Amino acid sequence: MQITGIKSQVVSVPLVTTFRTALRTVDRIENVIVTILTDSDLVGFGSAAPVAVITGETAASITGAIEYIGDSISGMKIGSWENILQRLNSCIIGNMSAKAAVDMAVYDLVAKSLDIPLYQLLGGMSSDINTDITISIDTPEKMISESREKLASGFDILKIKVGGDPELDIRRLQLIQEAVGRQIRIRIDANQGWSAKEAVGVGRELERRGILIELMEQPVAASDFEGLRYVRDNVVFPVYADESLFSPGDALRLVKMNAVDGFNIKLMKCGGIYNAMKIAAIAEAAALPCMIGSMMECHISVAAAAHLAASRAVISRYDLDAPLFCSRNPASGGISYSGAQVCFADAAGLGIEEVTG
């Protein structure tokens, strides 16, 4: 089976509610959906989420890169997928989200050619995944209300967005803790919203007040590896890298510096499943746990992340709630949700039947 072509389309999906972080505010998302065509009746699906403030990519740059990648891999045999992925990663510099979309479509095709779900191709650890749910930045009152609503919907892990105003962030977290009780796990994500000293100050104050935090994600600027290490060395709870972690090289540097306690792996940052597995292997060798996360993405790319998560023991935390913020699914099949549980389709590959746009 050979690749005969690749096509992409941009879809716009309104969100069910406005999503706010320390980096941006959005009420709809654009995703670029990729379809790899072959000389058989099988096609592979993938998608990319343009997040210029994090990856430097736009919908236009992604579609251009996908066209270039498509020309580079056209005619290659799916059975030689290592060669395809090597060429995918070497034919163009950067453009990690575009690479991720094509990467997951290649993996989708390989698994379909073997008639097995993708997570089985990747290792088949378990398909039992329960995601956290994100509470975006807002007034304390709205964040409390949303937290209660999500708990009532079956979630027991809250990922609270913070950053920008340390004193207000502490107040938000204290009020949320009081509202939801101490049995609920709380993760905090500053999205680079603090300085290293601010992050340490917040961490120590949360500890002093007895506010239970499971982990702190990306407290400082993405380039501030020294700052990450400073925070990790001076707060009691685990510190995870997100925007600081794009490549296996970044993972090696973070490990060498003892800068973090864990990784948040996102396909859009690292270029897809192929590189994500390298990062996971580095983490496992360093005895660092991993979370799997996503940007604001639709079901297609989050399905790929979920299949990867289901294949690796080192990936033990799941932040795969982005499709729950989407007002519609631009594809049929793939993953679905039952409360916090991520449910896999009983089908080959990613389980996606068709793209509806």
N, C-alpha and C positions, 0 to 999 in steps of 0.2 A: 504494500500500500504506500503510495507516494503522495506528498503534498502537491497539490495543483494550484493552489492560490489561497489568499487570505483577504478577508474583507472586514471592515469595521463600520460601526454606526454609533452616533452619539445619541444617548437617550437622556431626557430630563425627567427627574422624579421628584415631585413635591414631598416634603417631609410632613409628618402628621403634627409636628410641633417644632418651633424654632429651636435650633441646637446651638449652644454657646459654650465656647472654651476660652482660655486665656489668649488664644491665637486668632480666633475668627468666630463669626456668627453666620449661620446659614439657615435658610428655610426651604431650599431645594438643592438637589445634587445633580451633577452631570456625570454620567459614567460612559465610558467608551466600550462597547461590546465587540468582541472579536469572534469571528468564525473562520476556522481553518478548513478548507475544502480539500478533498482527496479524490483519487481516481476510483474510490469505492463509494458505497452509499453512506459511509460514516463521516461525520463532521465533528470537530472539536470546538468547544465554547470556552471563552474566557472574558474577563472584563477588567478595566482599569479605572481608577478614581483619580481625576486630576485634582491635586491639592497643592497649588503653587507655593503656598507659604511654608510647606514642609518639603515636598519633593522637587519643587521648581518646575513642575509640569502643568500644562494646560491641555484642554481637550484637543486643541489644534496641534500642539506639539506631539501629543500621544498618537493621534491619527497619522501624522507624518512619519513618526518613527516606526509605527506598525507597518506602513507601506514599505519602508526601507527594509525592515526585518523580513517581511514577506518575500521580497525579491531575493533576499539572501538565503532563505531556507526552501524556496520553491524547488521541487524536484527531488527533495531528500526523502528517504524511506523512513516511515514511522518506526519500523523495527529497529532502526539504528538511532534511537532517540537520544542516547548520550551524545552522538555527533551533532544532532540537531541543537541540543541545548548548549553545547560548546560553541557552536557557530552563533546561536542567538546571543550569547553573552559576550562574544568577541567582535561582532560585526559593527557595533555602535557603542560609543561611550555614554555612560549615564543612562537617562531615559528608563529608569528602573520600573516605573508603573507600566509603561508600554511593554517592556520585557516580561513583566509579571503576567500581563494579559495573554501574551502569546505562549509563555511557559505553561500556564495552567491549561490552555487549550491543547497543547501537545500532550500533556499528561492525561487529559480527558480522552484523547484519541487512543493513546496506548492502552489505557484501561478498557476502553470500549472494544478494542481489537481483541482483547483477552476475555471479554464478557464478564468482568468483575468490577465491583465498586473501586474507586480510586484509593480509598484508605486501605483496602486489601493489597493492592499493588505496592503501596508505600510501606507496608509493614503490618497492618491489621491488628493493632493493639486492642482497641476498643472503640465502639461507636456510641458509648455512653458519655455525652458531653452536656454539661450544664453551664450556661453562660451567666456572667454578671449582668447588671443593667446600669446604664450610665445616667447620672443625674447632672444635667448641664448647669452652668453657672447662672444664677438668678438671685432674687431676694431670698433671704433665709426662709421666709414664710412659704414661698412657692417651692423651694427645694424640699422643705419638710412635707408639703402636701404631695409632691410628686413621689417622694420616697415612700410614704405610706401607701400611695396608690400602687406602686410597683411591688411592694411586699404583698399586698392583697392579691396581686396577679400571679403570685407564685415564685417570686424571686427572693433569694435570701443572701445575695451578695450585691452590695451597692458600690458602684465606682463613682465617686464624687469629684466633679471637676472643680478645681480651685485655681488660684494664681492671680497675682496682681495687687492684692490688698491683704497682707498677712493677718492683720487684726480681724478684718471681716471674715476671712477664711476660717480662722479659729472659732469665731462666733457661729458661723454656719455649721461647722462640724460638731460643735458642742450641742447645738440645738437639734441637729439631726440625730445624734447619738441618744439624746434624751427622749426624742420622739419615737425612735424605732426600737430602743432597748439594746442591751449589751450582747444578745445572742446573734445579732445580725453582723455579718462581716462587712467592714468598710475599707475600701481601697481609695486612695486619693491620687489624683492626677493633675499636676500643676501645668503641664504642657509648656515647660520652660518659663513659667510665670514668676519665678522668684530668683533672687540672687542666692548664692550659696549660704551666706550668713543669714538671710531671711529664712531660708528653708530649715536651717538648723534651729533658729529661734522658734519657728512654728512647731517643729518636731519636739523640741524640749517642752514647749508649753502644752502641747497635746498630751505628752507623757505626764506632766505635772498634774494636769486636770483629770487624768485617768481615762482619756478618750482612746478607745481601742482601735488601732489602725493596723490592718493586715500588711499593707505595703504602701510606699510612696513612689510614684512614678514620675520620672523626668522632672525633677524640681528646678533644674537650671538650664541655661542655654545649651543647645545641642552640641556646640563646639567646646563647651567647658568641661572637659574630662576631669581636670584637676578639681573643679567645683563639685562634680559628682562624687569624687573620692572623699572630699572634705565633708560632704553631707553624710555619706555612708559611714564615715569614721566617727560621726558626732551625733547620730540619732539612734534610738534603740530599735526601731523597726526596719525591715528590709527596704532597700532603695533599688528600684529597677530602672534600666535604661530603655528609652523609647526612641525619641528623635535623635539621640546620639548613636543609635545602632542602625546602620544601613547595610553593611557588608560583613562577610566573614573576617575581613581585616580589622574592622571596627571591633568585632567581638574579641579577637585576639588581643587588641590593644587594651580593651576594658578589663579583660582577664589579667593581663600582665600587670596592669596598674592597681589591681584589687579595687577598682573604682565602684563596683556595684555588687548587689546580692542576687541579681537576676536580670533576665532579658525579656523585653516585650518584642516578639518577632511579628513583623507585618510584611506581607507579600509585596505591597506597593513600595516599600522602602528598599527591600533587598533584591527585587527583580524576579520573585516567584519562588516556587517550591524547590527548585534545584539548589538555589543559594540558601534558602531557609533551612534545608536539611543540613547544610554545612555549618550554619550558625548553631543549630540544635546540637550537632555533634561536638562542637567546641564547648558549648555550655555543659554538656554531659561529662566531657573529659575534665572540666574544671569544677564539677559538682555544683553547678549553678542551675536552679530551676528556671523554667521558661513559662511565659504567658504567650498565648497567641491572640493577636488583636487585629484591628482593621481601621482604616479611615472611615469616612462616611461613604459606605459602599453598598451596592445592591446585592441581591442574593447570590449571583453567579460567582463573584470573586470570594465572597465570604464562605460559600460552599467549598471552594478550594482550600481555604484556610482551615475549615472544619475537618476536611478529609486528612489534611496534614496532621492536625492536632490529634486525630483519632489513631494515628500511626506511630506516635512517639511517646515513650514513657516520660521523657524529660519535660515534655510540655504538659504541665499539670494545672495550669490556670487558664481560663477561657474568657475572652472579652470579645464576643462575637454577636453583639446585639444590634449592630448597625442596621440590618434589614428591618428591624422592628420599628425604626423611625421612618421608614419609607412608606408612602401611601399606597404603593403598588409594587408588584414584582414584574420586571420586564422580561421574565422568562417563565416557562412552565416547567414544573419538576424541580429537582435540586433539593435544597434543604427547606424545612419548615420548622415551626416552633410550637411547643406545648408548654406554656409557662416559660420556665427557664431552660427547658430541655431543647437541645438542637436535634432535630429528627432528620435522618438520612433517607432519601428515596431508595426504594428497593429496585435499583437499576444500575447498569454499568456506568463507569466513569464518574462524572459529577452528578449523574442522574438527571441532567437537564434534557428535556424533550425537544424544546424549540424556543427560539427567542421571539417574543411577541412585540418588543419595542416599546 
